[in-house]
Amino acid sequence: MNGKLQTYLTPGELVARWNGAVTKGTLANWRSKGKGPAFQKFGSNVRYPIAKLEAYEAEHMNDNTEPAKENAA
């Protein structure tokens, strides 16, 4: 990173950040459907702003460790 503060991640860097929980293909699919984290395109290059990623991660964090309750019918 040559000493500069990185403000964007590539799709590959995002896959690594999320420890392979999604693939670059999944990210591309989400982009085409308007899902997933916010991104920007610079020419043909897709980049994910880190500030937007952190907000997305916080919004989608699952803190619930209790088992799901079945609906009583």
C-alpha positions in Angstrom: 0.0 0.0 0.0 3.0 2.3 -0.2 2.3 4.1 3.0 -1.0 5.7 1.8 -4.3 5.1 3.6 -6.3 2.8 1.4 -9.8 4.1 0.8 -11.1 1.5 -1.7 -10.9 -2.3 -2.0 -11.0 -4.3 -5.2 -13.4 -7.2 -5.4 -10.5 -9.6 -4.7 -9.5 -7.6 -1.6 -13.1 -7.7 -0.4 -13.3 -11.5 -0.8 -10.1 -11.7 1.3 -11.5 -9.2 3.9 -14.5 -11.5 4.3 -12.2 -14.6 4.4 -13.7 -16.1 1.3 -17.3 -16.1 2.6 -18.3 -14.8 -0.9 -16.6 -15.0 -4.2 -15.9 -12.4 -6.8 -18.7 -14.0 -8.9 -21.1 -13.4 -6.0 -20.1 -9.8 -5.7 -20.6 -9.3 -9.5 -24.0 -11.0 -9.2 -25.0 -8.7 -6.3 -23.8 -5.6 -8.3 -26.0 -6.6 -11.3 -29.0 -7.0 -9.0 -28.5 -3.9 -7.0 -27.6 -5.9 -3.8 -24.6 -6.0 -1.6 -22.3 -3.3 -0.5 -22.0 0.1 -2.3 -19.4 0.2 -5.1 -18.0 2.7 -7.6 -16.7 2.1 -11.1 -13.6 3.9 -12.3 -13.7 3.1 -16.0 -14.2 -0.7 -16.0 -12.6 -1.1 -12.6 -15.0 -1.8 -9.6 -14.0 -0.5 -6.2 -15.6 -0.7 -2.8 -15.3 2.4 -0.6 -14.0 1.2 2.8 -16.3 3.6 4.7 -19.3 2.2 2.9 -18.2 -1.3 3.5 -17.8 -0.7 7.2 -21.4 0.7 7.3 -22.6 -2.3 5.3 -20.9 -4.7 7.6 -22.2 -3.0 10.7 -25.8 -3.0 9.3 -25.6 -6.7 8.4 -23.8 -8.0 11.5 -25.7 -10.8 13.2 -25.2 -10.6 17.0 -27.9 -13.1 17.7 -26.3 -16.4 19.0 -29.6 -17.9 20.2 -31.1 -20.7 18.2 -34.0 -19.7 16.0 -37.4 -20.2 17.5 -40.0 -22.2 15.7 -43.3 -20.6 14.9 -46.1 -22.1 17.0 -49.0 -22.9 14.8 
